[in-house]
Amino acid sequence: MKNLDWAKMANYIAFSIVGLGFLALYLGWNGAANKACVDCQIPYLLSGGAAGLALIATGLGVLVVQNGKRNRMELEQKLDALIEAIESNSGFTSAGRPAPIRGGAPKLRAGEVLVGETTFHSSDCRLTQGRDVDVMFRKDALSAGLDPCRICSP
């Protein structure tokens, strides 16, 4: 069953539990109303009242928890969509690293280099051919502690 189906079912169950709580309160009150002596009314009021209030509190608790979960899921979906939109527009991943470039040699702007794990390369370096690489400005690569490639010397 989907999460959405479970959420709807949980809401129906919660409303049913609340309804049973009100039914228990009514039955306790009705039983007490049929007794003339106060000592005979107390068991109805205590059992119907306690059971009714417990059922109502349980049902409301389920509603609150279920609605909190639903709200959290909606917020997570919106945040995921926002992160995806930001990543697709800015060229950076959520980890703060540049988005990888797949395939052949990319067109680099002035001052940009291809970034590997420990080194950075020029766009025509044979070590980056056919690999997923990141793009970064040369000064940022140097400040990140990356070394220039010994083959292409960018």
Rosetta constraint file for C-alpha pairs under 8 A:
AtomPair CA 1 CA 5 HARMONIC 6.32 0.50
AtomPair CA 1 CA 6 HARMONIC 6.78 0.50
AtomPair CA 2 CA 6 HARMONIC 6.37 0.50
AtomPair CA 3 CA 7 HARMONIC 6.13 0.50
AtomPair CA 4 CA 8 HARMONIC 6.34 0.50
AtomPair CA 5 CA 9 HARMONIC 6.14 0.50
AtomPair CA 6 CA 10 HARMONIC 5.98 0.50
AtomPair CA 7 CA 11 HARMONIC 6.27 0.50
AtomPair CA 7 CA 66 HARMONIC 6.49 0.50
AtomPair CA 7 CA 70 HARMONIC 7.36 0.50
AtomPair CA 8 CA 12 HARMONIC 6.37 0.50
AtomPair CA 9 CA 13 HARMONIC 6.16 0.50
AtomPair CA 10 CA 14 HARMONIC 6.02 0.50
AtomPair CA 10 CA 62 HARMONIC 7.39 0.50
AtomPair CA 10 CA 63 HARMONIC 7.59 0.50
AtomPair CA 10 CA 66 HARMONIC 7.03 0.50
AtomPair CA 11 CA 15 HARMONIC 6.19 0.50
AtomPair CA 11 CA 62 HARMONIC 7.63 0.50
AtomPair CA 11 CA 63 HARMONIC 6.04 0.50
AtomPair CA 11 CA 66 HARMONIC 7.28 0.50
AtomPair CA 12 CA 16 HARMONIC 6.14 0.50
AtomPair CA 13 CA 17 HARMONIC 6.18 0.50
AtomPair CA 13 CA 59 HARMONIC 7.70 0.50
AtomPair CA 14 CA 18 HARMONIC 6.26 0.50
AtomPair CA 14 CA 58 HARMONIC 7.76 0.50
AtomPair CA 14 CA 59 HARMONIC 4.35 0.50
AtomPair CA 14 CA 60 HARMONIC 6.66 0.50
AtomPair CA 14 CA 62 HARMONIC 5.79 0.50
AtomPair CA 14 CA 63 HARMONIC 5.91 0.50
AtomPair CA 15 CA 19 HARMONIC 6.11 0.50
AtomPair CA 15 CA 59 HARMONIC 6.35 0.50
AtomPair CA 15 CA 60 HARMONIC 7.93 0.50
AtomPair CA 15 CA 63 HARMONIC 7.95 0.50
AtomPair CA 16 CA 20 HARMONIC 6.17 0.50
AtomPair CA 16 CA 59 HARMONIC 7.60 0.50
AtomPair CA 17 CA 21 HARMONIC 6.22 0.50
AtomPair CA 17 CA 55 HARMONIC 5.85 0.50
AtomPair CA 17 CA 56 HARMONIC 6.55 0.50
AtomPair CA 17 CA 58 HARMONIC 7.29 0.50
AtomPair CA 17 CA 59 HARMONIC 5.06 0.50
AtomPair CA 18 CA 22 HARMONIC 6.43 0.50
AtomPair CA 18 CA 55 HARMONIC 5.96 0.50
AtomPair CA 18 CA 56 HARMONIC 4.38 0.50
AtomPair CA 18 CA 57 HARMONIC 7.58 0.50
AtomPair CA 18 CA 58 HARMONIC 7.59 0.50
AtomPair CA 18 CA 59 HARMONIC 5.01 0.50
AtomPair CA 18 CA 60 HARMONIC 6.98 0.50
AtomPair CA 19 CA 23 HARMONIC 6.19 0.50
AtomPair CA 19 CA 56 HARMONIC 7.52 0.50
AtomPair CA 20 CA 24 HARMONIC 6.10 0.50
AtomPair CA 20 CA 52 HARMONIC 7.19 0.50
AtomPair CA 20 CA 55 HARMONIC 6.80 0.50
AtomPair CA 20 CA 56 HARMONIC 7.70 0.50
AtomPair CA 21 CA 25 HARMONIC 6.29 0.50
AtomPair CA 21 CA 51 HARMONIC 6.82 0.50
AtomPair CA 21 CA 52 HARMONIC 3.84 0.50
AtomPair CA 21 CA 53 HARMONIC 6.17 0.50
AtomPair CA 21 CA 54 HARMONIC 7.15 0.50
AtomPair CA 21 CA 55 HARMONIC 4.60 0.50
AtomPair CA 21 CA 56 HARMONIC 4.92 0.50
AtomPair CA 22 CA 26 HARMONIC 6.16 0.50
AtomPair CA 22 CA 52 HARMONIC 5.83 0.50
AtomPair CA 22 CA 53 HARMONIC 7.93 0.50
AtomPair CA 22 CA 56 HARMONIC 7.12 0.50
AtomPair CA 23 CA 27 HARMONIC 6.11 0.50
AtomPair CA 23 CA 52 HARMONIC 7.17 0.50
AtomPair CA 24 CA 28 HARMONIC 6.08 0.50
AtomPair CA 24 CA 48 HARMONIC 5.09 0.50
AtomPair CA 24 CA 49 HARMONIC 7.07 0.50
AtomPair CA 24 CA 51 HARMONIC 6.50 0.50
AtomPair CA 24 CA 52 HARMONIC 4.77 0.50
AtomPair CA 25 CA 29 HARMONIC 6.15 0.50
AtomPair CA 25 CA 45 HARMONIC 7.96 0.50
AtomPair CA 25 CA 48 HARMONIC 5.01 0.50
AtomPair CA 25 CA 49 HARMONIC 5.20 0.50
AtomPair CA 25 CA 51 HARMONIC 7.58 0.50
AtomPair CA 25 CA 52 HARMONIC 4.92 0.50
AtomPair CA 25 CA 53 HARMONIC 7.54 0.50
AtomPair CA 26 CA 30 HARMONIC 5.93 0.50
AtomPair CA 26 CA 48 HARMONIC 7.51 0.50
AtomPair CA 27 CA 31 HARMONIC 5.96 0.50
AtomPair CA 27 CA 48 HARMONIC 6.43 0.50
AtomPair CA 28 CA 32 HARMONIC 6.19 0.50
AtomPair CA 28 CA 44 HARMONIC 4.70 0.50
AtomPair CA 28 CA 45 HARMONIC 5.17 0.50
AtomPair CA 28 CA 46 HARMONIC 7.70 0.50
AtomPair CA 28 CA 47 HARMONIC 6.81 0.50
AtomPair CA 28 CA 48 HARMONIC 4.02 0.50
AtomPair CA 28 CA 49 HARMONIC 6.38 0.50
AtomPair CA 29 CA 33 HARMONIC 6.07 0.50
AtomPair CA 29 CA 44 HARMONIC 6.87 0.50
AtomPair CA 29 CA 45 HARMONIC 6.14 0.50
AtomPair CA 29 CA 48 HARMONIC 7.20 0.50
AtomPair CA 29 CA 49 HARMONIC 8.00 0.50
AtomPair CA 30 CA 34 HARMONIC 6.51 0.50
AtomPair CA 31 CA 35 HARMONIC 7.00 0.50
AtomPair CA 31 CA 41 HARMONIC 7.32 0.50
AtomPair CA 31 CA 44 HARMONIC 5.85 0.50
AtomPair CA 32 CA 40 HARMONIC 7.35 0.50
AtomPair CA 32 CA 41 HARMONIC 4.34 0.50
AtomPair CA 32 CA 42 HARMONIC 7.21 0.50
AtomPair CA 32 CA 44 HARMONIC 5.43 0.50
AtomPair CA 32 CA 45 HARMONIC 6.40 0.50
AtomPair CA 33 CA 41 HARMONIC 7.35 0.50
AtomPair CA 35 CA 40 HARMONIC 6.15 0.50
AtomPair CA 35 CA 41 HARMONIC 5.95 0.50
AtomPair CA 36 CA 40 HARMONIC 7.44 0.50
AtomPair CA 36 CA 41 HARMONIC 7.73 0.50
AtomPair CA 37 CA 41 HARMONIC 6.62 0.50
AtomPair CA 38 CA 42 HARMONIC 6.52 0.50
AtomPair CA 39 CA 43 HARMONIC 7.94 0.50
AtomPair CA 40 CA 44 HARMONIC 7.83 0.50
AtomPair CA 41 CA 45 HARMONIC 6.38 0.50
AtomPair CA 42 CA 46 HARMONIC 5.99 0.50
AtomPair CA 43 CA 47 HARMONIC 5.91 0.50
AtomPair CA 44 CA 48 HARMONIC 5.64 0.50
AtomPair CA 44 CA 49 HARMONIC 7.73 0.50
AtomPair CA 45 CA 49 HARMONIC 5.29 0.50
AtomPair CA 45 CA 50 HARMONIC 7.86 0.50
AtomPair CA 46 CA 50 HARMONIC 5.63 0.50
AtomPair CA 47 CA 51 HARMONIC 5.86 0.50
AtomPair CA 48 CA 52 HARMONIC 5.70 0.50
AtomPair CA 49 CA 53 HARMONIC 5.98 0.50
AtomPair CA 50 CA 54 HARMONIC 6.04 0.50
AtomPair CA 51 CA 55 HARMONIC 6.12 0.50
AtomPair CA 52 CA 56 HARMONIC 6.14 0.50
AtomPair CA 53 CA 57 HARMONIC 6.03 0.50
AtomPair CA 54 CA 58 HARMONIC 6.07 0.50
AtomPair CA 55 CA 59 HARMONIC 6.10 0.50
AtomPair CA 56 CA 60 HARMONIC 6.15 0.50
AtomPair CA 57 CA 61 HARMONIC 6.02 0.50
AtomPair CA 58 CA 62 HARMONIC 6.26 0.50
AtomPair CA 59 CA 63 HARMONIC 6.32 0.50
AtomPair CA 60 CA 64 HARMONIC 6.18 0.50
AtomPair CA 61 CA 65 HARMONIC 6.18 0.50
AtomPair CA 62 CA 66 HARMONIC 5.96 0.50
AtomPair CA 63 CA 67 HARMONIC 6.00 0.50
AtomPair CA 64 CA 68 HARMONIC 6.09 0.50
AtomPair CA 65 CA 69 HARMONIC 6.25 0.50
AtomPair CA 66 CA 70 HARMONIC 6.22 0.50
AtomPair CA 67 CA 71 HARMONIC 6.08 0.50
AtomPair CA 68 CA 72 HARMONIC 6.10 0.50
AtomPair CA 69 CA 73 HARMONIC 6.16 0.50
AtomPair CA 70 CA 74 HARMONIC 6.26 0.50
AtomPair CA 71 CA 75 HARMONIC 6.16 0.50
AtomPair CA 72 CA 76 HARMONIC 6.09 0.50
AtomPair CA 73 CA 77 HARMONIC 6.19 0.50
AtomPair CA 74 CA 78 HARMONIC 6.27 0.50
AtomPair CA 75 CA 79 HARMONIC 6.10 0.50
AtomPair CA 76 CA 80 HARMONIC 6.04 0.50
AtomPair CA 77 CA 81 HARMONIC 6.20 0.50
AtomPair CA 78 CA 82 HARMONIC 6.12 0.50
AtomPair CA 79 CA 83 HARMONIC 6.06 0.50
AtomPair CA 80 CA 84 HARMONIC 6.09 0.50
AtomPair CA 81 CA 85 HARMONIC 6.12 0.50
AtomPair CA 82 CA 86 HARMONIC 6.13 0.50
AtomPair CA 83 CA 87 HARMONIC 6.05 0.50
AtomPair CA 83 CA 94 HARMONIC 6.92 0.50
AtomPair CA 84 CA 88 HARMONIC 6.10 0.50
AtomPair CA 85 CA 89 HARMONIC 6.20 0.50
AtomPair CA 86 CA 90 HARMONIC 5.87 0.50
AtomPair CA 86 CA 92 HARMONIC 7.95 0.50
AtomPair CA 87 CA 91 HARMONIC 5.61 0.50
AtomPair CA 87 CA 92 HARMONIC 5.33 0.50
AtomPair CA 87 CA 93 HARMONIC 5.42 0.50
AtomPair CA 87 CA 94 HARMONIC 6.86 0.50
AtomPair CA 87 CA 99 HARMONIC 7.79 0.50
AtomPair CA 88 CA 92 HARMONIC 7.72 0.50
AtomPair CA 91 CA 98 HARMONIC 6.04 0.50
AtomPair CA 91 CA 99 HARMONIC 5.32 0.50
AtomPair CA 92 CA 96 HARMONIC 6.07 0.50
AtomPair CA 92 CA 97 HARMONIC 5.69 0.50
AtomPair CA 92 CA 98 HARMONIC 4.20 0.50
AtomPair CA 92 CA 99 HARMONIC 4.79 0.50
AtomPair CA 93 CA 97 HARMONIC 5.53 0.50
AtomPair CA 93 CA 98 HARMONIC 5.86 0.50
AtomPair CA 93 CA 99 HARMONIC 5.29 0.50
AtomPair CA 97 CA 134 HARMONIC 7.80 0.50
AtomPair CA 98 CA 134 HARMONIC 5.55 0.50
AtomPair CA 98 CA 135 HARMONIC 6.02 0.50
AtomPair CA 98 CA 136 HARMONIC 6.77 0.50
AtomPair CA 99 CA 134 HARMONIC 5.94 0.50
AtomPair CA 99 CA 135 HARMONIC 7.45 0.50
AtomPair CA 100 CA 132 HARMONIC 5.64 0.50
AtomPair CA 100 CA 133 HARMONIC 5.00 0.50
AtomPair CA 100 CA 134 HARMONIC 4.42 0.50
AtomPair CA 100 CA 135 HARMONIC 7.21 0.50
AtomPair CA 101 CA 106 HARMONIC 7.31 0.50
AtomPair CA 101 CA 132 HARMONIC 5.48 0.50
AtomPair CA 101 CA 133 HARMONIC 5.24 0.50
AtomPair CA 101 CA 134 HARMONIC 5.90 0.50
AtomPair CA 101 CA 135 HARMONIC 7.48 0.50
AtomPair CA 102 CA 130 HARMONIC 7.36 0.50
AtomPair CA 102 CA 131 HARMONIC 6.54 0.50
AtomPair CA 102 CA 132 HARMONIC 4.82 0.50
AtomPair CA 102 CA 133 HARMONIC 6.88 0.50
AtomPair CA 103 CA 129 HARMONIC 7.23 0.50
AtomPair CA 103 CA 130 HARMONIC 4.94 0.50
AtomPair CA 103 CA 131 HARMONIC 6.22 0.50
AtomPair CA 103 CA 132 HARMONIC 6.75 0.50
AtomPair CA 104 CA 129 HARMONIC 5.90 0.50
AtomPair CA 104 CA 130 HARMONIC 5.69 0.50
AtomPair CA 104 CA 131 HARMONIC 7.83 0.50
AtomPair CA 105 CA 123 HARMONIC 5.71 0.50
AtomPair CA 105 CA 124 HARMONIC 6.46 0.50
AtomPair CA 105 CA 128 HARMONIC 7.78 0.50
AtomPair CA 105 CA 129 HARMONIC 6.60 0.50
AtomPair CA 106 CA 123 HARMONIC 6.47 0.50
AtomPair CA 107 CA 123 HARMONIC 7.32 0.50
AtomPair CA 108 CA 112 HARMONIC 5.81 0.50
AtomPair CA 108 CA 113 HARMONIC 7.13 0.50
AtomPair CA 108 CA 123 HARMONIC 6.98 0.50
AtomPair CA 111 CA 137 HARMONIC 5.48 0.50
AtomPair CA 111 CA 138 HARMONIC 5.78 0.50
AtomPair CA 111 CA 139 HARMONIC 7.99 0.50
AtomPair CA 112 CA 135 HARMONIC 6.54 0.50
AtomPair CA 112 CA 136 HARMONIC 5.44 0.50
AtomPair CA 112 CA 137 HARMONIC 4.16 0.50
AtomPair CA 112 CA 138 HARMONIC 5.62 0.50
AtomPair CA 113 CA 120 HARMONIC 6.25 0.50
AtomPair CA 113 CA 121 HARMONIC 5.71 0.50
AtomPair CA 113 CA 122 HARMONIC 5.45 0.50
AtomPair CA 113 CA 123 HARMONIC 6.81 0.50
AtomPair CA 113 CA 135 HARMONIC 5.76 0.50
AtomPair CA 113 CA 136 HARMONIC 5.58 0.50
AtomPair CA 113 CA 137 HARMONIC 5.88 0.50
AtomPair CA 113 CA 138 HARMONIC 5.74 0.50
AtomPair CA 113 CA 154 HARMONIC 7.43 0.50
AtomPair CA 114 CA 120 HARMONIC 5.43 0.50
AtomPair CA 114 CA 121 HARMONIC 4.94 0.50
AtomPair CA 114 CA 122 HARMONIC 6.02 0.50
AtomPair CA 114 CA 123 HARMONIC 6.41 0.50
AtomPair CA 114 CA 128 HARMONIC 7.83 0.50
AtomPair CA 114 CA 133 HARMONIC 6.18 0.50
AtomPair CA 114 CA 134 HARMONIC 5.64 0.50
AtomPair CA 114 CA 135 HARMONIC 4.73 0.50
AtomPair CA 114 CA 136 HARMONIC 6.42 0.50
AtomPair CA 115 CA 119 HARMONIC 6.26 0.50
AtomPair CA 115 CA 120 HARMONIC 4.34 0.50
AtomPair CA 115 CA 121 HARMONIC 6.30 0.50
AtomPair CA 115 CA 133 HARMONIC 5.96 0.50
AtomPair CA 115 CA 134 HARMONIC 5.01 0.50
AtomPair CA 115 CA 135 HARMONIC 5.78 0.50
AtomPair CA 115 CA 136 HARMONIC 6.51 0.50
AtomPair CA 115 CA 141 HARMONIC 7.33 0.50
AtomPair CA 116 CA 120 HARMONIC 5.67 0.50
AtomPair CA 116 CA 121 HARMONIC 7.66 0.50
AtomPair CA 116 CA 133 HARMONIC 6.19 0.50
AtomPair CA 116 CA 134 HARMONIC 6.94 0.50
AtomPair CA 118 CA 145 HARMONIC 7.90 0.50
AtomPair CA 118 CA 146 HARMONIC 5.20 0.50
AtomPair CA 118 CA 147 HARMONIC 6.42 0.50
AtomPair CA 119 CA 146 HARMONIC 4.93 0.50
AtomPair CA 119 CA 147 HARMONIC 4.57 0.50
AtomPair CA 119 CA 148 HARMONIC 5.40 0.50
AtomPair CA 119 CA 149 HARMONIC 5.66 0.50
AtomPair CA 120 CA 141 HARMONIC 6.99 0.50
AtomPair CA 120 CA 146 HARMONIC 6.49 0.50
AtomPair CA 120 CA 147 HARMONIC 6.29 0.50
AtomPair CA 120 CA 148 HARMONIC 5.12 0.50
AtomPair CA 120 CA 149 HARMONIC 5.74 0.50
AtomPair CA 120 CA 154 HARMONIC 7.54 0.50
AtomPair CA 121 CA 125 HARMONIC 6.15 0.50
AtomPair CA 121 CA 128 HARMONIC 7.57 0.50
AtomPair CA 121 CA 148 HARMONIC 6.48 0.50
AtomPair CA 121 CA 149 HARMONIC 5.49 0.50
AtomPair CA 121 CA 152 HARMONIC 6.47 0.50
AtomPair CA 121 CA 153 HARMONIC 7.08 0.50
AtomPair CA 121 CA 154 HARMONIC 5.68 0.50
AtomPair CA 122 CA 152 HARMONIC 6.39 0.50
AtomPair CA 122 CA 153 HARMONIC 7.39 0.50
AtomPair CA 122 CA 154 HARMONIC 5.04 0.50
AtomPair CA 123 CA 128 HARMONIC 7.85 0.50
AtomPair CA 124 CA 128 HARMONIC 7.88 0.50
AtomPair CA 124 CA 129 HARMONIC 7.96 0.50
AtomPair CA 124 CA 152 HARMONIC 7.86 0.50
AtomPair CA 125 CA 129 HARMONIC 7.08 0.50
AtomPair CA 125 CA 151 HARMONIC 7.48 0.50
AtomPair CA 125 CA 152 HARMONIC 5.60 0.50
AtomPair CA 128 CA 132 HARMONIC 7.69 0.50
AtomPair CA 128 CA 133 HARMONIC 6.97 0.50
AtomPair CA 136 CA 140 HARMONIC 6.57 0.50
AtomPair CA 136 CA 141 HARMONIC 6.38 0.50
AtomPair CA 137 CA 141 HARMONIC 6.29 0.50
AtomPair CA 138 CA 142 HARMONIC 6.22 0.50
AtomPair CA 139 CA 143 HARMONIC 6.15 0.50
AtomPair CA 140 CA 144 HARMONIC 6.04 0.50
AtomPair CA 141 CA 145 HARMONIC 6.61 0.50
AtomPair CA 141 CA 146 HARMONIC 5.51 0.50
AtomPair CA 141 CA 147 HARMONIC 7.91 0.50
AtomPair CA 142 CA 146 HARMONIC 5.35 0.50
AtomPair CA 142 CA 147 HARMONIC 6.79 0.50
AtomPair CA 148 CA 153 HARMONIC 5.99 0.50
AtomPair CA 148 CA 154 HARMONIC 6.33 0.50
AtomPair CA 149 CA 153 HARMONIC 5.30 0.50
AtomPair CA 149 CA 154 HARMONIC 6.87 0.50
